[in-house]
Amino acid sequence: MIAGIFIRNYKAFSGLNFIRLTNSHLDPLQISIGNNGVGKSSILEAIDAFFNNRKWNPHKDAKHDDVYCAPIFLIHKGRNSIKYLDEMSTHLWDCTEETLPPILKSQRALADFFSFRDEIIANNPETRNTHWLLICGTKYTDPDHIFFGAFDHTIKKHFENNSIPTPTQIKNFICNRYTYLYLPVETGVRETLQLDNVALQTMAGKKLTEEIDKILKERSIELIKDGRKNKLSIVELISFWLDNFLESINSTAKTANQEYQYKNTGRIKNLKASDIRHDVIEAFFTKRTLFKGDRSIDQLSSGEKRAALVDLASCFLSSETSKNKNYILAIDEPESSMHTAICFDQFEKLANLSKKLNRQVLITTHWYGLVPMLQLGTLCHISKNPKPSAAFFNMRDLLENRGDFPDDIEMKSYFDLVASIITIMKHKKTNWIICEGADDAKYLEHYLKNSIEDLKIIPVGGASIVIKLFNYLFAPLSEKTEQNTLNGKILCLIDTDIQTADFEGMHTNKKGTIALRRWQVSLENGINKVNLGRLTNEPARHPIIKGCGHGCSAGGWPG
């Protein structure tokens, strides 16, 4: 996975910067938030320049020979032992500020990298033994040359007594292992969803050019020439007949003047598969376009097109053909032009790619409703003051232990999520359980997924967050005008924790469309029973949820 990136003088980023993309190899989801122009998309674009030779966008005040990007990779070794990767990884795991050239010792970006690396080791000391920590970058002025970013001098010095691998070896190892798929917000959705688009082919796990070339080059056609049987490919057969046609043309031309003759003006005489492939793809696919029902992609709204893009990306990257491939999906503002009701579902699909399939997913967004609803991944808040700077937060229990998390984003995150829930309930029947943690959600899903229709379960990270969301939802759901338009119910559920969870206020509205309850475990006739009680300052028995991955059990809870 891409664990972070050094960016120097690229687009919004001036000088040297280190941006982390994860807190652990177990956290492949990263979300960047912040105002327009702070550099969220610049990160994804810089990675695309490395993987896919995207056109570079240097910072306006930078010298061109001082522009580069160098991703940091955290790659599981498995049983592999590759000497030059082992040596580079050991160097990056062990190097300290003292080993750097004097000019780099005061760089904030290097301090950020060391802090990030040491945090990974502190969270899981075995990571340095099970994973390679690698750097591989490229410069604007020489994109084909390998560059080790801020560690270029120290790594080359480390290897000076050994045979350092060629740039091609290192970059090929990385690029053969990962496929980076970037879907920028400004790219036309229609063009991306055309079947001849490389991005769509990549998502589908097929490369049309490779498949067509294989067919065109396969020698499967028998031809008798000079009394001998020859097996030719389609390309060779077409070339053979065209050569014969050209000979007949030249013979006719020479009857007018012996000097008239059609000659090859290029260096390559024979027809190639690539000469035919482009025309085949263009002729076939220009007549075929994506439809949703009876409407073509051109007839869909901007929001519907964006939704289709996320739908197909999620579908293709979840397919069997993509199962064993290391895809990294980067997507700008998946909520762009979308109705509020769609935002929740779209982010849930992208999160599931990361959570269930362990795909690395990198997202930039202005929809903050995901902050309370996602209990996985890393959140990066980028601000500009005056240069871009990044603050990083673990999404688990983020709002419960908010620390330096900005107040305005916290408030907007509640309102965005509440607006989505209410809008979804207006459009289709949906039942909701808003609970504290991910373990609670797994337990509830295991036992309720087949007994309650249209159920969505959202873990939000703590009792105080559950209560806040209940308060924000209670008012609109209690309005008479709103009640008649809503389909479904909402249960806000608090754990039976040792600590008390006192609450003053109504625990449900008159129509019963929303309720705030607490697990209450009681012993009746020697049997543990669970009741949903109101919040009081009386502590109840403390349950322990465990093993919810493959069937659930709960200490002190009924089966």
N, C-alpha and C positions, 0 to 999 in steps of 0.2 A: 504494500500500500504506500501511497504518498503520505509521509508523516508531516512534512512541512516544506517550505521553499524559501531559499534566499532570492530576493529580487533586488536588483540594483538599477535605478534610473529607468524603470519601465512604467510608462503611462502615468498613473497618479502617484507612484512611489519614487521619490527622489532619494539619492544616496543609497546606502545599503540597509536592507530590512530583512528580518527573518519572521515569517508567518507560520505558526504551527497549524496543522490541520487535524490533529488528533491528540488525545491524552494517553492513548494506549492502542496496541495492535488489536485490541478487542472492540474498539470504537470506530467503525468505518464511516460514520455519518458526521459531516461537518456542515454547519450552517453559518453563513456570514450575514450580518445585519448592519445597518447604518444608513446615513443619508446618501442621496445621490452624489456621485463624484468623489467619494472618499477612497475608492479603490477596490471595492468588492469584486467587480468583474475583472479588474486588472490581474488578480491572482489566477483566475481560471484561464484567462487569455495567455498569460505567461507560460502556464503549464502546456497549453495547446501549442505554443510556439516551439516548445521542446519536443513534444511527441509528434506533432503533425505538420511542422514547418509553417505554422500560421504566420501571416504577415506581422512583423514586429511593429510595436507602437512605442518608440522611445519617449522618455520624459522630455518635454519641450526645451528644457534648459541644459540637457545632458550632452556631453561629448559622445559620439557614436561608439568609440572604442571603450567606453566605460558603462556599457549597457549589457546586462546578462541576467539570466535566470538559471537557478540550479536547484532542482527539487531534491529533497532528502527522502530516501526510501527506507522503509522498515519491511524486510522480506524474510519470510520463514525459510530456514535452511533445509528443513526436512532431513534427509540423510546425505544431502549433498555436501561436498567439500571442494570449493574452488579456491585455489591458493590466493589469487590476486584479490578476490572478494573478501576472503577471510582476513587478509592483511589490511585492506582498506577499512573494513568494519572494525577491526581491533583498534586501528588508529583513531577512528572517530569516537569509539566508546571510551578510549583512554585519554585522549588529548585534553589538555587544560589550557587556560589562558596564558600560562607561562611559556607554552610551546609555540605560541603564535608570534609572528613578526611584530615588532614594536608598534608599527603603524595601525595594526588591527586590535591591539589590546584595549583601546578605549572605545571600540565600536559597540554600540548598544545591541546591534543585531547578534554579535557573537555571544554576549552575555545572555540574550534571550534564548539562543540555541542551547547553550550549556545548561540553563535552567530547565528547558524543555527535556533535554536528554536525561538529566539527573532525576527529573520527576518520573520519567518512564522507568528508570532503574529502581527508584524508591517504591513505585507502585507494584512492580513485579521484577525482582532481581534476576530471575531466570531469563528474562527477555534478551539480555546481552549474549546469552549462550545459545538461545534458540533462534535468534533473528540476526540477519545482517543489517547493519546501519550503514547505508551507502549514500553517496552524493554523485550526481551526474548532471552536468549542465551544459549550456551552450551560450556563446556570445553573439550579439547582434552583428558584429562585423565579420564573424567567422562561424556561421551556424553549423558547419560540418565538423568543426574541431571540438574535441571533448574539453570541458573546462570544469574544474572542481570548485568554482566559486571562491568563497573566502578562504577555503582550505587548499587552493591550487598550489601555493608555494610549499606548504608543509607536506602535502601528500606526495608531490613530485620529489621532494627531498627525501621522504621516507622510502620511496621506491628507487632512489638513484643507484643503489647497489644491487638492485634486482631488476629483472626484466619487466618493465611496466607494460601492461597490455595495450594494444592499439585502441584508439578512440572507438573504432568500429566494434571491437569486441565488447566493450563496456556498454555502449549505447544499444547494441543489438541484444545483449542479455536483458536489459531493461525493457526495450520496446517489443521484444518477442514474448516477454512475460505478461505485459499489460497492454490493453487497448483503451486508449483515452477517448471518450466520446463527449464532445462539448457542444451544448445547444444554447447559443447566445440568444438573448431576447430580441435583438434587432434582426436576426436572420428570418427570412420569410418562412412561415410554417409550411406553406404549400410546397416550396422548393425542397425543404427538408424531408417531407413525406412523399416526394416523388420516388418511384421505385429505382430510378437510376442514380439517386443520391447516395454518395458513399456513406454518409452517417446512417441512413436507414438500412443499408446493406450490412453495415457493421453491427447494428442492433440486432438484425435478423440472423447474424452469425454466418452470413454468406457474402462472398465477394463476386459479383456478377462478372467482373473482368476476368477473374481466375477461372470461373466455371466455363465461360464462353471460350476462353483461350484453350482450355483443356479439350473441349469438343472440336474446335477448329484444328487443333494440332494432332488429334488422335488419328493414327494411320489405320483406317478401317475400310477403305475403298480400294477394290481391286481394279487395276488397269493393265491391259496388255499393250506393251510397247516394245517394238522391235522383236516380236515373238516371245517376249518374256513377261511373266506376271509380276507386277509391282504393286505394293500396298502404299497408297497415298493418303494424306490427310485432306480435309476439305480445302484448306489453304493451298496445298500443293496441287490439287486437282484444278482449282480455279486458275492458279498460275500457269499450269500446263496448257489449258485451253486458251488462255489469254496470249501466251507465247505463240501458239499456233495461229491465233487470229492476227497477231502483230506481224508474223511472217507473211501471211497472205496479203495484208495491207501493204507491206514493204515491196512485195513482189509486184503488186499492181502499180505502185508509185514509180517503180523503176522502169516500167514500160513507157512512162513519159520522159524520164531522164534517169540515167543510172546513178546519179548523185543524190537523188531523193531517198531519204531513209529516216524512219523514226528510231531515235537512239535514247538509251537511258542516260539521264543527266545527273542522277544521284549516285551515291557510293554503294547503296544496297540495291541489287538488281531484283531479287525475288520479293514477292508479296509476303507480308508478315501478318500474323493473326491480329495484331493491334491495328493494322490498316483497315480491317473489316469490322472488328469488334465495336468500335465507336458508332459506326453507322447502323449496325444491328440493334444496339441498345436504344439509340435515338429513334429509329424507325418503329420499334416495338412499343416503347414505353410512352412516347409522346401521345399515343392514343389511349392510354390507360391512366386513370387517376383515382385517388381515394374517394370513396363515397361513404356517407353515414346515412343509412336508409336510402332514400331516393334523392338525397342532396349531395352534390359533389363538394369537395373541399373548398372550392371557390364560393359556394353558396352559404358556407357556415360563417357565423360571426367570429370576430377576433378571439373571443373567449372560448368558443367551441373548438376553434383550430388549436389553441394552446392546450385545451383539455385533451384533444385527440393526440397531440404530441406526447403528453405525459402518459396517456393510456397505452399507446403503442410502445413507448420506451419501457414502461413497466412490464408490459406483456412479453415483448421480445427478450428482455434481459432476464425474465423468469423462465423462459422456455428451456426444453431439454437440450436443444442445440447450443445454447449459451451456458449450460450448467457448469461445465468444467473450464470455462474461460475466465480470465481475470479482467473483467470490465470495470472501468472507473467512469461513472456517469457524472458529468458536471453540467448543471443547468442554471441559467440565469432566470430569476423571477418567474417561477412556474405559475404564479398566481396572476401574471400579467393579463389584463383585460377580462378577468374571470369574475363571474357573479360570486357574491359572498358564500352562497350555498355550496359552490363547487370547491372552494379553497380547501376545506377540511379534508374532503375525500382525496384530493390530489396529493396533499402532503402525507396523508396516511399511506397512499400507494408507494410514494418515494421512500418513506421511512421503512416500509415492509421490505423493500428491496435490500436495504441495509440490514435490517433486523433478522429477517428470515433466510436470506440468501447470502448474507455476509458480503454484499457488494459495497464497494466504496462509493458513496454518493456525496457530492459537493454541491451545495445550494447557496445561491444568494437570494434574498427576499426582503420585501417590505411588509409581508403579512406576518404579524407577530403572534397570531393566535396559536402558532405551533409551540411557543415557549412553555405554556403550562401543559400542553397535551403530549409532548414528546419527552419520554423519560430515558432517552439514550442519545449518545453523541456529544459533540463539542460545539459550543456556540461561540462565535467570534464577533465581537462588537467593534467595528472599525469607525474611528472618528478622525477628524482632521483639525489639528490645533497647533500650528498651521499645517504641519506635515501629518500624513496618515500614521495613526498609531492604533494598535489592536489590544483589546482586553479579551481574555479567554475564560470561559465558564463551562463547567461540567453540567450537562442538561439534567442529570439526575438530581432531583431535589433543589433545582436552581432557585425557585422562588421561595422555598422554605428557608434556605440558607443563602440568602441573596447577596450578602456582602456588599460589593461595590457595583452591583448591577443597577443600571440607570433607572430612576423612578419613572420617567416618562415612557420608557419601553415596557416596564412592568405593567403600568396602567393600560397602555394600548394593547398589550398581549391579552389581558382579560376581556377587553371590549371586542377585540377581533374574534376571539373564540366564542364569546357569548352571542355575538351577531351571527356567526356561522351556524351555531346550534339552533337558534330561533328560526333562521331563514330555512335551514334544512327541514325543520319540523313543519314549516308552512308548505313546503313543496312535496314532501312525502312522509309517510308514517315512519317515525324513528323513535326508538326507546333508548334512553341513555342511563348509564351508571357512571357517575363521577366518583372515583375512589382515590385513595392515597397513593399507594405504591404499585410498582410493576408486579410484585408477587401477588398482591391483592387482585390485580387485573387478571393474572393467569389463573388463579383459583376460581374466580367468578366465571371466567370464560369457559373453563373446563366443565363446570356444572350447569351453566345456564345457556350455552350457545345453541343447544338444540331444543330448549323449552320456551325461549322468549324470541318472538319474531323481530326482525329488524333491530337487533340490539347492538349498540356501540358502547364499549367500555373504555373510559379514559382515565389512566392514572395521572395525577397532577403533582404528586410529590410531597404531600403533607396535609394534616388536618386543617391547618389555617387556610390553605389554598382552597380546599373543598368548601369550607364555610364562606370564603370570599365569593367564590363562583355561585354558590347558592344565593347569596344576597344580591349579586348582580342579575341573576336569572329570575329571582322571585318577583321583582316589580313588574317587568314586562309580561311574565306568565300569569300574573294576577289581574291584569287589565281585561275588562270584559270584551273589548274590541279585539284583543289578541287571542283570548281563550278560544273563540269560535273558529279561528283560522289555524290552530295548531293540531298536529296529529302525532300522538305519542306522549310519553311521560318521562320525567327525569327524577332519578334517585341519586341524591348526594350522600355518600356513605363514608362514615368515619370508623377507623379501626377501634377495637377494644384495647386501647393502649393502657399501660400502667398509669401514665399521666392522665389527668382529667381533661375533658374538653367541654367547658361550660359554654352555654349559648343562651342569650336572652333574645327572644323574638318568636315569631310564628315558625313552626316546624313544617307546615304544609299550607298550600293555598286552598281556597274553598272547593275548587273543582278537583283537587287531588292530582294536578298535572305535574307538580314538583313537591318533593319532600326531602327533608334532611333527617337522616337516621344514623344510629350507631349500633354496631354489632354488640349484642348482649348475650353472653353465654351463661346459661343457668343449668344447674343439675336437678333434673326431675326424675324421681324414682330410679336413681342410679344411672340415668342416661343424660349425656350432654345435649342440650338443645340450644339452637341459635334463634334469637328473636331480634327484631329491628326496633330498638327503643329510641326514645327522645334523648337528646343530649342533657346530661345532668353533671353535677360536680361529684357524683359518686363513682369511684373507680370500679371497673368490673373485672371479671377474670380475664387474664391476658392470654390470647391465643398465639400460637407460633405457626406461621404458614411455612411449609417446606416442601421441596421436591415437586414443584408445579410444572416441570418441563414435560414429564411423561406420565400424566396422571397426577392428581393432587391428593395431599393428605394434610390435615391440620390438627395439631395437638390441641385437644380440648374442643374440637368442632366435630359435629356429626358428619358421617360419610354420605 
